[in-house]
Amino acid sequence: MKKSKGNSIRASEQPVPLSRIAVAIMAAGKGTRLKSQLPKVLHEVGGKPLLEHVIRAAVRLVPPADVHAIIGHDADRVRAAMQHTGINFVLQPEQRGTGHALMVAREALAGYDHVIVLSGDAPMITPETVGQLRDFHLQQRAAMTLLSAELENPTGYGRVLRKSAHSAQVRAVVEEKAASPAQKKIREINSGFYVFSVKDLYANIGKLSTSNPHAEYYLTDMAAVLRKAPRPVVAWKAPHPGEVLGGNTRAELADIDEKMRLAKCRQLMNDGVTIFYPATCVIDPDVEIAPDTIVEPYVQLLGKTKVGTACRIRSHCVIRDTEIGDCVNILPGCIMDDSRVSAGAIVGPYSRLRPGSEIGEGAHVGNFVETKKVKLGKGSKANHLTYLGDAEIGAGVNIGAGTITCNYDGVAKHKTIIGDSVFVGSDSTLVAPVRLGNGSYVGAGSCITDDVPDDALAIGRARQIVKEGWAGEKRKKK
């Protein structure tokens, strides 16, 4: 055996036979310390539920059909939230410990050679680490392989006792309460991640005992059970200890979220994105940003947002599931959802793009403008205090301040269609369904209820009346 960086033992390089491998994810717990009505594994960090992060790591190693989440507390809610992942679910109706969870999963895991066991509340685990754990297990031909980690402060964790300092073999796992003073000084802990030989697991799992303060079946005890069998039990040390940490309290969730957010920012900065104050930015894992874009402090980029190159996103913007082209300038305080902004456009400050908004190349959407299901054409402008809903607007259009498309009649939504090079004067009301032809003008303050032909002028307002001296006479009467 040879030593390798980050681990006391490196597996031999002899060929390993092909095996069918499953992943079982422990996701049945309530999470009492969170004091929440929401199941523990559905609490979010880094923009996704805890369990979804673990599933994403698992399906990088095996197909979704080979991933089995063991659910219990509020099982229907967990199943519904994770249904889109395509994995399988195993119900643990009565939660009697981690060992019991694999007991109820016996039928689901039949036919597999090995099972990787992951914790549904430890979202920082990476497929790279799990893959190395799997490979070590197979190379060692072990019955059980523990993922261990060396922590600066191991308090609260079970300690891994190896046969010797440079041995892969595990002598025992000692829980904190049962550890001697000397054993408590050991910093190598059991993370709760495992790989088992399915045959060895189910040949011996019936030997687990509930002789403990919680009267539960602990999967940790399988190390001692298999050692007595006797079957080989080994440990592999995680190269990045932080990956194994779980979220059991609100404070721990906040710490994990911070780590994940900063890691995402570092990845983007390594890829050529400028982020002025990363600690203030909230950027979800699926967000994509091209090089030379600048993200100012206090920006949230959420969901599947995609940002092009050479953009600038100013402070206090919240952008979700939106595609932003190259060279776009997003001014402060904008909110965008499920929209698309083409190259060279300027949005903001304080604009709101609601779902279905498509802002054309070089278009301007200004301060306190709201759009919903709108196509705003190339070079068109709506710069001030305007609502545009259910509208198709051509190229080179000017929408004056205070303009409203009246799209709802109390029963149904209707569409406004505005052609190219149209000028809509300030404070106009466009009552849909209505069409403004190419090159037409709408006088300021008009209420337009009928279609306007190409190149026509439409004015829809009361005629101005001036009564000279009227105000002076009124003051005299007072």
DOKOLZA-607175 format. One line per 5 residues: their letters; for each residue x, y, z of C-alpha. Coordinates in Angstrom, 1 decimal. Each point is the difference from the previous one (the first is absolute). Layout:
a = X:Y:Z ~ ...;
//
This chain:
mkksk = 0.0:0.0:0.0 ~ 1.1:3.6:-0.7 ~ -0.8:3.2:1.8 ~ -2.0:2.6:-1.9 ~ -0.7:3.7:0.7;
gnsir = -3.0:0.5:2.2 ~ -0.3:-3.7:1.0 ~ 2.1:-2.4:2.0 ~ -0.5:-2.8:-2.5 ~ -0.2:-0.3:-3.7;
aseqp = -1.8:-3.0:-1.5 ~ 1.9:-2.5:-2.2 ~ -0.2:0.6:-3.7 ~ -1.1:-3.5:-0.8 ~ -3.1:-0.3:-2.3;
vplsr = -3.4:0.1:1.6 ~ -2.9:-2.0:-1.4 ~ -3.0:1.9:-1.3 ~ -2.7:0.4:2.5 ~ -3.6:1.2:0.1;
iavai = -0.1:2.9:2.4 ~ -2.9:1.8:1.7 ~ -0.2:3.2:2.0 ~ -2.2:0.1:3.1 ~ -0.6:3.5:1.5;
maagk = -1.1:0.3:3.6 ~ -2.9:2.5:-0.1 ~ -2.5:-1.1:2.5 ~ 0.8:2.2:3.0 ~ -2.1:2.8:1.4;
gtrlk = 2.8:2.4:1.0 ~ -1.3:0.8:3.4 ~ 2.7:2.6:0.7 ~ -1.2:2.1:-2.9 ~ -3.3:0.6:1.7;
sqlpk = -1.8:0.0:-3.3 ~ -3.2:-1.4:-1.6 ~ 2.1:-0.5:-3.2 ~ 1.8:-3.4:-0.3 ~ 3.7:0.3:0.8;
vlhev = 1.2:-1.0:-3.5 ~ -2.2:2.6:-1.7 ~ 1.7:2.9:1.8 ~ 2.0:2.0:-2.6 ~ 3.6:0.9:-0.2;
ggkpl = 1.8:1.3:-3.0 ~ -3.3:0.4:-1.9 ~ -1.2:-3.6:0.3 ~ -1.4:-2.3:2.6 ~ 2.6:-2.0:1.9;
lehvi = -1.2:-3.3:-1.5 ~ 0.2:1.3:-3.6 ~ 3.7:0.9:0.4 ~ 0.7:-3.6:1.1 ~ -2.1:-1.4:-2.8;
raavr = 1.9:2.1:-2.5 ~ 3.3:-1.5:1.3 ~ -1.4:-3.5:-0.1 ~ -1.3:0.1:-3.6 ~ 3.5:1.0:-1.2;
lvppa = 1.0:-3.5:1.1 ~ -2.9:-2.2:-0.8 ~ -3.2:0.4:-2.1 ~ -3.1:1.5:1.9 ~ -1.6:-3.5:-0.1;
dvhai = 2.8:-1.3:2.3 ~ -0.5:2.7:2.6 ~ -2.3:-0.7:2.9 ~ -1.0:2.7:2.5 ~ -1.2:-1.5:3.3;
ighda = -2.8:2.3:1.2 ~ -2.2:0.0:3.1 ~ -1.0:3.2:1.7 ~ -2.5:1.9:-2.2 ~ 0.9:-2.5:-2.8;
drvra = -2.6:1.2:-2.5 ~ 1.3:3.5:0.1 ~ 3.6:-1.1:-0.5 ~ -1.0:-2.3:-2.8 ~ -2.0:2.7:-1.8;
amqht = 2.9:2.5:0.4 ~ 2.6:-2.4:-1.5 ~ -2.2:-1.8:-2.6 ~ 1.6:2.0:-2.8 ~ 3.4:-1.6:0.7;
ginfv = -1.1:-3.4:-1.3 ~ 1.3:-2.0:3.0 ~ -1.8:-2.7:2.0 ~ -1.4:0.3:3.5 ~ -0.1:-2.5:2.8;
lqpeq = -2.4:0.6:2.9 ~ 1.2:-0.4:3.5 ~ -3.4:0.4:1.8 ~ 1.5:-0.3:3.5 ~ 3.4:1.7:0.4;
rgtgh = 2.0:-2.3:2.2 ~ 3.5:1.0:-1.0 ~ 2.4:0.0:-2.9 ~ 0.4:-3.8:0.2 ~ -3.7:-0.5:-0.1;
almva = -0.1:2.3:-3.2 ~ 2.1:-2.6:-1.9 ~ -2.1:-2.8:1.4 ~ -3.1:1.4:-1.6 ~ 2.0:0.6:-3.2;
reala = 1.0:-3.6:-0.4 ~ -2.4:-0.8:-2.8 ~ 0.9:3.1:-1.9 ~ 3.7:-0.8:0.2 ~ -0.4:-3.7:-1.0;
gydhv = 2.0:-0.7:-3.1 ~ 2.7:2.5:0.7 ~ 3.6:-0.9:0.9 ~ 0.8:3.1:2.0 ~ -1.9:3.0:1.5;
ivlsg = 1.4:3.4:0.7 ~ -1.8:1.6:3.0 ~ -0.2:3.8:0.0 ~ -1.5:2.4:2.5 ~ -2.9:2.1:-1.3;
dapmi = 0.9:2.9:2.2 ~ 3.7:0.4:-1.1 ~ -0.2:2.0:-3.2 ~ 3.6:0.8:-0.5 ~ 1.0:-3.5:-0.9;
tpetv = 1.5:-0.2:-3.5 ~ -0.3:-2.8:-2.6 ~ 3.8:0.0:-0.2 ~ 0.4:-0.8:3.7 ~ -2.8:-2.7:-0.1;
gqlrd = 1.6:-1.5:-3.2 ~ 3.3:-0.3:1.7 ~ -1.6:-1.6:3.1 ~ -1.7:-2.5:-2.3 ~ 3.2:-0.8:-1.9;
fhlqq = 1.9:-0.5:3.3 ~ -2.7:-2.3:1.3 ~ 0.1:-2.1:-3.2 ~ 3.8:-0.1:-0.1 ~ 0.1:-1.1:3.7;
raamt = -2.7:-2.6:-0.6 ~ -1.5:1.1:3.2 ~ -3.3:-0.9:1.6 ~ -0.4:3.5:1.4 ~ 1.9:3.2:-0.8;
llsae = -0.4:3.1:2.2 ~ 0.6:3.5:-1.2 ~ 2.0:1.7:2.7 ~ 1.1:3.6:0.4 ~ 2.6:1.7:2.2;
lenpt = -1.6:3.0:1.7 ~ 1.6:2.8:2.0 ~ -2.8:-0.5:2.6 ~ -1.4:-3.5:-0.1 ~ -2.2:0.5:3.0;
gygrv = -3.4:-1.8:-0.4 ~ 1.2:-2.5:-2.6 ~ 0.9:-3.7:0.3 ~ 3.8:-0.6:-0.2 ~ 1.5:-2.5:-2.5;
lrksa = 2.5:-2.3:1.6 ~ 2.3:-1.6:-2.6 ~ 2.1:-3.1:0.5 ~ 3.1:2.1:-0.4 ~ 0.9:3.5:-1.1;
hsaqv = 0.6:-1.1:-3.6 ~ -2.6:-2.7:-0.3 ~ -3.3:0.2:-1.9 ~ -1.5:-2.5:2.3 ~ -2.5:1.3:2.6;
ravve = 0.2:-1.5:3.5 ~ -3.1:1.8:1.3 ~ -2.1:3.2:-0.1 ~ -0.5:1.5:3.5 ~ -2.7:2.4:0.6;
ekaas = 0.9:3.2:1.9 ~ -1.9:-1.0:3.2 ~ 1.8:-3.3:0.2 ~ 3.4:1.3:-1.0 ~ 2.9:0.1:2.5;
paqkk = 1.9:3.2:0.6 ~ 2.8:-1.3:-2.3 ~ -2.5:-1.0:-2.7 ~ -1.7:3.5:0.1 ~ 3.3:1.5:-1.1;
irein = -0.3:-1.9:-3.3 ~ -1.0:2.4:-2.7 ~ -1.0:-2.5:-2.6 ~ -3.8:-0.3:0.1 ~ -2.6:-2.3:-1.6;
sgfyv = -2.0:2.2:-2.5 ~ -3.1:-2.2:-0.4 ~ 0.8:-0.8:-3.7 ~ 0.7:-3.6:-0.8 ~ 0.4:-2.6:-2.8;
fsvkd = -1.2:-3.5:0.8 ~ 0.2:-3.4:-1.8 ~ -3.8:-0.7:-0.3 ~ 0.5:-3.7:0.6 ~ 2.1:0.6:3.2;
lyani = -2.4:2.8:1.2 ~ -3.2:-2.1:-0.1 ~ 1.7:-3.2:1.2 ~ 0.9:1.9:3.2 ~ -2.4:2.9:0.5;
gklst = -2.3:-2.1:2.1 ~ 2.7:-0.1:2.7 ~ -0.4:3.7:0.7 ~ -1.3:0.8:3.5 ~ -2.2:2.7:1.5;
snpha = 1.9:0.0:3.3 ~ 0.7:3.7:0.0 ~ -1.7:3.1:1.6 ~ -2.2:0.6:-3.0 ~ -0.9:-3.7:-0.6;
eyylt = 0.8:0.3:-3.7 ~ 2.0:-2.0:-2.5 ~ 3.2:1.9:-0.8 ~ 1.8:-0.6:-3.3 ~ 3.2:1.0:1.7;
dmaav = -0.2:-3.3:2.0 ~ 0.3:-1.9:-3.2 ~ 3.8:0.6:0.2 ~ 0.2:-2.1:3.2 ~ -2.5:-2.6:-1.3;
lrkap = 2.0:-0.6:-3.2 ~ 3.3:-0.1:1.8 ~ -1.4:-2.9:2.1 ~ -1.3:-1.8:-3.2 ~ 3.0:0.4:-0.8;
rpvva = -0.2:2.2:-3.1 ~ 2.3:2.9:-1.0 ~ -0.9:3.5:1.2 ~ 2.1:2.9:-1.2 ~ 0.0:3.8:0.0;
wkaph = 0.9:2.5:-2.6 ~ 0.7:3.6:1.1 ~ -1.7:2.8:-1.9 ~ 2.5:2.4:-1.5 ~ -2.3:3.0:0.7;
pgevl = -1.6:-0.5:3.5 ~ -2.5:2.8:-0.4 ~ -1.9:-2.1:-2.6 ~ -1.3:-2.4:2.6 ~ -1.6:2.6:2.3;
ggntr = -3.8:-0.1:0.4 ~ -2.6:2.6:0.9 ~ -1.7:-0.8:3.3 ~ -0.7:3.5:1.2 ~ -1.0:3.3:-1.6;
aelad = 3.5:1.4:0.7 ~ 1.6:-3.0:-1.6 ~ -2.2:0.4:-3.1 ~ 1.1:3.7:-0.2 ~ 3.7:-1.0:0.2;
idekm = -0.5:-2.6:-2.8 ~ -1.8:2.5:-2.1 ~ 2.7:2.5:0.4 ~ 2.7:-2.5:-1.0 ~ -1.9:-1.1:-3.0;
rlakc = -0.7:3.5:-1.2 ~ 3.6:1.0:0.4 ~ 1.2:-3.1:-1.8 ~ -2.3:0.9:-2.9 ~ 1.3:3.6:-0.1;
rqlmn = 3.6:-1.3:0.0 ~ -0.8:-2.4:-2.9 ~ -1.5:2.9:-2.0 ~ 3.0:2.3:0.8 ~ 2.4:-2.8:-1.1;
dgvti = -2.0:0.0:-3.3 ~ 0.6:3.7:-0.6 ~ -3.0:1.7:1.7 ~ 0.6:3.0:2.3 ~ -2.0:-0.1:3.2;
fypat = 0.9:3.1:2.1 ~ -1.2:-1.3:3.4 ~ -0.7:-3.7:-0.1 ~ -1.2:-0.3:3.6 ~ -3.1:2.1:-0.8;
cvidp = -1.0:-1.8:-3.2 ~ -2.5:-2.9:-0.2 ~ 0.7:-2.1:-3.1 ~ -1.7:-3.3:-0.5 ~ 2.0:-3.1:-1.2;
dveia = -1.6:-0.2:-3.5 ~ 0.7:3.6:-0.9 ~ 2.3:0.6:-2.9 ~ 2.0:3.2:-0.6 ~ 2.4:0.7:-2.9;
pdtiv = 3.4:1.6:0.5 ~ 0.5:3.8:0.3 ~ -3.4:0.5:1.6 ~ 0.0:2.1:3.2 ~ -2.3:-0.8:3.0;
epyvq = -0.3:2.7:2.6 ~ -0.7:-0.5:3.7 ~ -3.4:-1.2:1.2 ~ -1.1:-1.8:-3.1 ~ -2.1:-3.2:-0.1;
llgkt = 0.3:-2.2:-3.1 ~ -2.4:-2.9:0.5 ~ -1.3:-3.2:-1.7 ~ 1.3:-0.6:-3.5 ~ 0.9:3.6:-0.8;
kvgta = 2.6:0.3:-2.8 ~ 2.0:3.2:-0.5 ~ 2.1:0.8:-3.1 ~ 3.4:1.7:-0.3 ~ 0.9:3.6:0.8;
crirs = -3.2:0.7:1.9 ~ -0.3:2.1:3.2 ~ -2.5:-0.9:2.7 ~ -0.3:2.8:2.4 ~ -0.8:-0.3:3.7;
hcvir = -3.2:-1.2:1.5 ~ -1.3:-1.9:-3.0 ~ -1.9:-3.3:0.4 ~ 0.0:-2.0:-3.2 ~ -1.6:-3.5:-0.3;
dteig = -0.1:-2.4:-2.9 ~ 0.8:2.7:-2.5 ~ 2.3:0.0:-3.0 ~ 2.1:3.1:-0.5 ~ 1.9:0.6:-3.2;
dcvni = 3.4:1.6:-0.5 ~ 0.9:3.6:0.9 ~ -3.2:0.6:2.0 ~ -0.1:2.6:2.7 ~ -2.3:-0.8:2.9;
lpgci = -0.3:3.1:2.2 ~ -0.7:-0.1:3.8 ~ -3.1:-1.5:1.6 ~ -1.4:-2.1:-2.9 ~ -2.1:-3.1:0.5;
mddsr = -0.3:-2.5:-2.8 ~ -1.7:-3.4:-0.2 ~ -0.1:-2.5:-2.9 ~ 0.9:2.7:-2.6 ~ 2.4:0.6:-2.8;
vsaga = 2.2:3.1:-0.6 ~ 1.8:0.3:-3.3 ~ 3.5:1.3:-0.7 ~ 0.7:3.7:0.6 ~ -3.2:0.7:1.9;
ivgpy = -0.3:2.3:3.0 ~ -2.4:-0.9:2.9 ~ -0.7:2.1:3.0 ~ 0.4:1.5:2.5 ~ -2.9:-1.6:1.9;
srlrp = -1.5:-1.8:-2.9 ~ -2.1:-3.2:0.4 ~ 0.0:-2.7:-2.7 ~ -2.7:-2.5:0.7 ~ -0.2:-3.5:-1.6;
gseig = -0.1:0.0:-3.8 ~ 1.7:3.3:-0.5 ~ 2.3:0.2:-3.1 ~ 2.1:3.1:-0.2 ~ 1.5:0.5:-3.5;
egahv = 3.5:0.9:-1.1 ~ 1.0:3.5:1.1 ~ -3.4:0.7:1.6 ~ -0.4:2.1:3.1 ~ -2.3:-0.8:2.9;
gnfve = 0.3:2.8:2.6 ~ -0.8:0.9:3.5 ~ -3.3:-1.3:1.5 ~ -1.0:-1.8:-3.2 ~ -1.8:-3.3:0.4;
tkkvk = -0.3:-2.6:-2.8 ~ -1.9:-3.3:-0.2 ~ -0.2:-2.3:-3.1 ~ 1.4:2.8:-2.2 ~ 2.2:0.0:-3.0;
lgkgs = 1.8:3.3:-0.2 ~ 1.7:0.4:-3.4 ~ 3.5:0.9:-1.0 ~ 0.9:3.6:1.1 ~ -3.4:0.7:1.6;
kanhl = -0.2:2.0:3.2 ~ -2.3:0.1:2.9 ~ 1.9:2.2:2.4 ~ -2.3:1.2:2.7 ~ -2.9:-1.1:2.3;
tylgd = -1.7:-2.4:-2.5 ~ -1.9:-3.3:0.1 ~ 0.2:-2.2:-3.1 ~ -2.0:-3.3:0.3 ~ -0.9:-2.5:-2.7;
aeiga = 1.5:2.2:-2.8 ~ 2.0:-0.5:-3.1 ~ 2.0:3.1:-0.8 ~ 2.0:0.5:-3.1 ~ 3.5:1.6:-0.7;
gvnig = 0.8:3.6:0.6 ~ -3.1:0.8:2.1 ~ -0.1:2.7:2.6 ~ -2.4:-0.6:2.9 ~ -0.6:3.2:2.0;
agtit = 0.0:0.3:3.8 ~ -3.1:-1.2:1.7 ~ -1.2:-2.2:-2.8 ~ -2.2:-3.0:0.8 ~ -1.1:-2.9:-2.0;
cnydg = -3.4:-0.9:1.4 ~ 0.1:-3.7:-0.6 ~ -2.7:-1.3:2.4 ~ -3.7:0.6:-0.3 ~ -1.0:-1.7:3.2;
vakhk = -0.5:-3.4:-1.6 ~ 2.8:-0.6:-2.6 ~ 3.4:1.3:-1.1 ~ 0.3:1.8:-3.4 ~ 3.0:0.9:-2.1;
tiigd = 1.4:3.4:-1.1 ~ 2.0:-0.1:-3.3 ~ 2.2:3.0:-0.8 ~ 1.8:0.2:-3.4 ~ 3.4:1.3:-0.8;
svfvg = 1.1:3.7:0.5 ~ -3.2:0.9:2.0 ~ 0.1:3.0:2.4 ~ -2.4:-0.3:3.0 ~ -0.3:3.2:1.9;
sdstl = 0.2:0.2:3.8 ~ -2.9:-1.0:2.2 ~ -1.7:-2.0:-2.7 ~ -2.4:-2.9:0.7 ~ -0.1:-2.7:-2.6;
vapvr = -3.2:-2.1:0.5 ~ 0.6:-3.6:-1.4 ~ -0.7:-1.5:-2.3 ~ 1.4:2.8:-2.1 ~ 2.6:0.4:-2.8;
lgngs = 2.2:3.0:-0.8 ~ 1.3:0.0:-3.6 ~ 3.5:0.5:-1.1 ~ 1.2:3.6:0.3 ~ -3.1:1.2:1.8;
yvgag = -0.2:2.7:2.8 ~ -2.1:0.0:3.1 ~ -0.5:3.4:1.6 ~ 0.9:0.4:3.7 ~ -2.8:-0.7:2.4;
scitd = -2.0:-2.0:-2.5 ~ -2.3:-3.0:0.8 ~ 0.2:-2.2:-3.1 ~ -2.7:-2.5:-0.5 ~ 0.0:-0.5:-3.8;
dvpdd = 2.7:-1.1:-2.4 ~ 2.3:2.7:-1.4 ~ 1.1:-0.3:-3.7 ~ 3.6:0.3:-1.2 ~ 1.4:3.5:0.2;
alaig = -3.2:1.4:1.6 ~ -0.3:2.3:3.0 ~ -2.4:-1.1:2.7 ~ -1.3:2.3:2.7 ~ -2.5:-1.3:2.5;
rarqi = -0.6:2.7:2.6 ~ -2.6:2.6:0.9 ~ 0.3:3.4:-1.6 ~ 1.7:2.6:2.2 ~ -2.3:2.7:1.2;
vkegw = 1.5:3.3:1.4 ~ -2.3:2.4:2.1 ~ 1.9:3.2:0.5 ~ -0.4:1.7:3.4 ~ -1.8:-3.1:1.5;
agekr = 2.6:-0.5:2.8 ~ -0.1:3.7:1.0 ~ -3.7:0.0:0.3 ~ 0.0:-3.1:2.1 ~ 2.5:1.5:2.4;
kkk = -2.1:3.2:0.4 ~ -3.0:-2.1:1.0 ~ 2.0:-1.6:2.8;
//
